[in-house]
Amino acid sequence: KDYRLAIRFIYLKNLKLLSDKEIITWNANKTNYSYQYEIKNNDLRSKFLETTLIFDYVWYGEFSVEEVRFSEISSRMNDFSNMIANER
């Protein structure tokens, strides 16, 4: 029931998917927001920024997440995962 950590893992999974699809070039020295400039597809970039904002708010803001809220957030992040998977 550590929903904050689960959101972190989903976010990191999406970064890995972006890297695997060669949409971004992952580097430990980059910030989450620096990746937006590498994403050419506007819809994908917009969804990336949305999920990054959510992640930053939850993880770095250290906000607790209840189960109901986690369902909504994970759904949005999984939608982004599907967008990445369908990107050519």
N, CA, C and O of each residue as an XYZ file, in Angstrom:
352
protein
N       0.811     -1.203      0.000
C       0.000      0.000      0.000
C       0.856      1.270      0.000
O       0.386      2.337      0.393
N       2.103      1.153     -0.438
C       2.963      2.332     -0.571
C       2.730      2.920     -1.959
O       3.496      2.671     -2.890
N       1.658      3.704     -2.079
C       1.232      4.214     -3.380
C       2.198      5.247     -3.944
O       2.357      5.347     -5.160
N       2.842      6.014     -3.074
C       3.858      6.965     -3.557
C       4.965      6.213     -4.290
O       5.365      6.606     -5.386
N       5.453      5.150     -3.698
C       6.521      4.367     -4.313
C       6.037      3.703     -5.602
O       6.781      3.630     -6.579
N       4.816      3.228     -5.607
C       4.260      2.611     -6.820
C       4.204      3.625     -7.959
O       4.495      3.284     -9.105
N       3.830      4.869     -7.653
C       3.800      5.914     -8.681
C       5.204      6.175     -9.199
O       5.395      6.371    -10.399
N       6.184      6.178     -8.313
C       7.582      6.357     -8.733
C       7.984      5.250     -9.700
O       8.582      5.525    -10.740
N       7.665      4.009     -9.368
C       8.036      2.885    -10.234
C       7.359      2.978    -11.603
O       7.991      2.705    -12.623
N       6.096      3.355    -11.632
C       5.397      3.500    -12.919
C       6.049      4.604    -13.743
O       6.241      4.451    -14.949
N       6.390      5.714    -13.093
C       7.032      6.829    -13.798
C       8.380      6.387    -14.369
O       8.691      6.673    -15.525
N       9.178      5.691    -13.561
C      10.484      5.216    -14.031
C      10.335      4.198    -15.157
O      11.142      4.165    -16.086
N       9.300      3.371    -15.067
C       9.031      2.417    -16.147
C       8.755      3.161    -17.445
O       9.227      2.759    -18.508
N       7.990      4.246    -17.358
C       7.694      5.033    -18.561
C       8.942      5.690    -19.128
O       9.093      5.770    -20.347
N       9.835      6.161    -18.273
C      11.105      6.703    -18.767
C      11.891      5.624    -19.501
O      12.486      5.883    -20.546
N      11.890      4.421    -18.952
C      12.596      3.317    -19.606
C      11.957      2.984    -20.945
O      12.663      2.739    -21.923
N      10.641      2.972    -21.001
C       9.951      2.714    -22.268
C      10.310      3.775    -23.312
O      10.555      3.454    -24.475
N      10.337      5.027    -22.889
C      10.720      6.108    -23.803
C      12.140      5.904    -24.312
O      12.416      6.118    -25.492
N      13.021      5.501    -23.443
C      14.406      5.259    -23.824
C      14.520      4.045    -24.747
O      15.231      4.086    -25.750
N      13.821      2.974    -24.404
C      13.852      1.755    -25.227
C      13.341      2.009    -26.640
O      13.828      1.417    -27.604
N      12.354      2.897    -26.752
C      11.794      3.231    -28.072
C      12.612      4.323    -28.780
O      12.269      4.767    -29.876
N      13.700      4.740    -28.121
C      14.599      5.770    -28.644
C      13.886      7.104    -28.884
O      14.208      7.845    -29.812
N      12.920      7.382    -28.027
C      12.212      8.661    -28.051
C      13.010      9.676    -27.241
O      13.034     10.864    -27.563
N      13.664      9.190    -26.182
C      14.577     10.006    -25.385
C      15.891      9.258    -25.249
O      15.965      8.051    -25.480
N      16.909      9.983    -24.876
C      18.192      9.379    -24.533
C      18.368      9.572    -23.037
O      18.624     10.682    -22.569
N      18.228      8.481    -22.292
C      18.295      8.572    -20.842
C      19.708      8.913    -20.400
O      20.686      8.406    -20.949
N      19.798      9.778    -19.403
C      21.080     10.131    -18.810
C      20.812     10.532    -17.369
O      19.879     11.284    -17.085
N      21.631     10.026    -16.469
C      21.437     10.293    -15.040
C      21.551     11.774    -14.701
O      21.029     12.210    -13.675
N      22.220     12.551    -15.538
C      22.405     13.976    -15.267
C      21.265     14.851    -15.779
O      21.246     16.055    -15.521
N      20.329     14.266    -16.491
C      19.201     15.040    -17.014
C      18.093     15.126    -15.975
O      17.913     14.230    -15.149
N      17.357     16.228    -16.040
C      16.169     16.337    -15.189
C      14.994     15.711    -15.931
O      15.052     15.500    -17.143
N      13.941     15.419    -15.201
C      12.745     14.873    -15.844
C      12.227     15.825    -16.913
O      11.798     15.391    -17.983
N      12.265     17.117    -16.625
C      11.725     18.095    -17.569
C      12.606     18.278    -18.801
O      12.113     18.714    -19.841
N      13.893     17.957    -18.712
C      14.763     18.119    -19.886
C      14.402     17.142    -21.004
O      14.699     17.393    -22.172
N      13.771     16.048    -20.650
C      13.390     15.068    -21.672
C      12.307     15.584    -22.610
O      12.190     15.106    -23.738
N      11.523     16.543    -22.165
C      10.431     17.044    -23.006
C      10.939     17.557    -24.343
O      10.229     17.468    -25.345
N      12.148     18.088    -24.380
C      12.696     18.661    -25.608
C      13.103     17.594    -26.625
O      13.313     17.893    -27.800
N      13.210     16.363    -26.167
C      13.572     15.266    -27.054
C      12.346     14.589    -27.661
O      12.471     13.859    -28.645
N      11.186     14.814    -27.100
C       9.961     14.150    -27.548
C       9.349     14.963    -28.682
O       8.872     16.079    -28.475
N       9.368     14.394    -29.872
C       8.907     15.108    -31.072
C       7.382     15.155    -31.196
O       6.822     16.163    -31.628
N       6.722     14.076    -30.820
C       5.270     13.987    -30.919
C       4.626     14.894    -29.856
O       4.836     14.702    -28.658
N       3.848     15.873    -30.307
C       3.248     16.845    -29.387
C       2.305     16.215    -28.367
O       2.308     16.606    -27.200
N       1.498     15.243    -28.794
C       0.572     14.580    -27.867
C       1.348     13.800    -26.802
O       1.003     13.825    -25.621
N       2.383     13.121    -27.237
C       3.218     12.350    -26.317
C       3.932     13.292    -25.347
O       4.009     13.010    -24.152
N       4.446     14.394    -25.853
C       5.121     15.375    -25.000
C       4.153     15.949    -23.967
O       4.508     16.106    -22.799
N       2.950     16.257    -24.393
C       1.952     16.804    -23.480
C       1.623     15.818    -22.361
O       1.549     16.199    -21.193
N       1.428     14.562    -22.719
C       1.127     13.529    -21.717
C       2.335     13.292    -20.811
O       2.175     13.039    -19.617
N       3.538     13.374    -21.370
C       4.751     13.244    -20.562
C       4.803     14.351    -19.508
O       5.082     14.089    -18.338
N       4.535     15.577    -19.926
C       4.568     16.696    -18.982
C       3.500     16.543    -17.906
O       3.734     16.868    -16.742
N       2.336     16.052    -18.292
C       1.256     15.820    -17.329
C       1.682     14.797    -16.278
O       1.508     15.021    -15.080
N       2.238     13.677    -16.730
C       2.629     12.632    -15.780
C       3.843     13.065    -14.950
O       3.978     12.668    -13.792
N       4.716     13.870    -15.536
C       5.871     14.375    -14.788
C       5.419     15.303    -13.675
O       5.947     15.250    -12.565
N       4.450     16.147    -13.965
C       3.916     17.050    -12.951
C       3.297     16.252    -11.802
O       3.519     16.565    -10.632
N       2.532     15.239    -12.136
C       1.919     14.384    -11.109
C       3.008     13.711    -10.280
O       2.961     13.725     -9.050
N       3.982     13.126    -10.958
C       5.074     12.440    -10.256
C       5.802     13.399     -9.324
O       6.020     13.081     -8.155
N       6.180     14.567     -9.829
C       6.901     15.541     -9.009
C       6.079     15.958     -7.794
O       6.610     16.071     -6.689
N       4.817     16.179     -7.996
C       3.915     16.587     -6.915
C       3.857     15.521     -5.827
O       3.943     15.826     -4.638
N       3.709     14.267     -6.248
C       3.580     13.164     -5.282
C       4.924     12.820     -4.653
O       5.026     12.702     -3.432
N       5.963     12.656     -5.483
C       7.233     12.160     -4.971
C       8.029     13.237     -4.244
O       8.404     13.062     -3.084
N       8.285     14.343     -4.921
C       9.112     15.379     -4.322
C       8.332     16.242     -3.331
O       8.910     16.805     -2.401
N       7.041     16.339     -3.531
C       6.197     17.064     -2.580
C       5.872     16.234     -1.360
O       5.314     16.735     -0.383
N       6.229     14.942     -1.420
C       6.020     13.996     -0.326
C       4.564     13.950      0.143
O       4.279     13.881      1.339
N       3.654     13.989     -0.832
C       2.243     13.903     -0.511
C       1.818     12.443     -0.417
O       2.222     11.612     -1.231
N       1.012     12.148      0.570
C       0.497     10.788      0.689
C      -0.597     10.587     -0.364
O      -1.281     11.527     -0.767
N      -0.734      9.353     -0.785
C      -1.714      9.019     -1.815
C      -2.596      7.904     -1.281
O      -2.114      6.849     -0.867
N      -3.885      8.156     -1.298
C      -4.856      7.142     -0.878
C      -5.159      6.222     -2.063
O      -4.857      6.550     -3.210
N      -5.755      5.074     -1.769
C      -6.015      4.061     -2.789
C      -6.864      4.584     -3.952
O      -6.575      4.287     -5.112
N      -7.892      5.348     -3.652
C      -8.777      5.870     -4.703
C      -7.997      6.799     -5.628
O      -8.107      6.705     -6.851
N      -7.221      7.681     -5.048
C      -6.410      8.632     -5.839
C      -5.350      7.882     -6.640
O      -5.050      8.249     -7.776
N      -4.783      6.829     -6.047
C      -3.787      6.038     -6.754
C      -4.382      5.400     -8.006
O      -3.718      5.345     -9.042
N      -5.598      4.925     -7.928
C      -6.265      4.316     -9.085
C      -6.341      5.312    -10.237
O      -6.066      4.962    -11.385
N      -6.712      6.541     -9.933
C      -6.812      7.578    -10.952
C      -5.433      7.905    -11.546
O      -5.279      7.997    -12.764
N      -4.450      8.077    -10.681
C      -3.095      8.424    -11.139
C      -2.483      7.293    -11.956
O      -1.907      7.536    -13.016
N      -2.602      6.068    -11.476
C      -2.014      4.941    -12.208
C      -2.690      4.755    -13.565
O      -2.046      4.361    -14.537
N      -3.981      5.038    -13.624
C      -4.690      4.958    -14.898
C      -4.120      5.961    -15.894
O      -3.902      5.622    -17.057
N      -3.880      7.184    -15.452
C      -3.313      8.215    -16.324
C      -1.901      7.844    -16.766
O      -1.525      8.057    -17.919
N      -1.130      7.291    -15.843
C       0.244      6.903    -16.189
C       0.264      5.684    -17.116
O       1.129      5.571    -17.985
N      -0.682      4.788    -16.925
C      -0.767      3.635    -17.820
C      -1.256      4.039    -19.206
O      -0.862      3.428    -20.200
N      -2.103      5.053    -19.286
C      -2.487      5.602    -20.592
C      -1.249      6.107    -21.324
O      -1.103      5.908    -22.530
N      -0.368      6.757    -20.589
C       0.885      7.237    -21.179
C       1.743      6.057    -21.642
O       2.343      6.116    -22.715
N       1.805      4.999    -20.850
C       2.548      3.788    -21.250
C       2.026      3.251    -22.581
O       2.803      2.864    -23.454
N       0.700      3.234    -22.724
C       0.100      2.755    -23.971
C       0.431      3.671    -25.144
O       0.661      3.198    -26.257
N       0.456      4.978    -24.900
C       0.840      5.918    -25.958
C       2.273      5.634    -26.421
O       2.561      5.624    -27.618
N       3.157      5.407    -25.458
C       4.552      5.114    -25.791
C       4.631      3.840    -26.614
O       5.323      3.798    -27.632
N       3.929      2.806    -26.184
C       3.965      1.520    -26.876
C       3.488      1.640    -28.324
O       3.968      0.927    -29.206
N       2.549      2.539    -28.556
C       1.989      2.700    -29.908
C       2.766      3.696    -30.765
O       2.464      3.870    -31.946
N       3.763      4.349    -30.175
C       4.570      5.319    -30.909
C       5.501      4.587    -31.876
O       6.107      3.570    -31.538
N       5.593      5.130    -33.078
C       6.466      4.524    -34.095
C       7.739      5.286    -34.231
O       8.594      4.921    -35.039
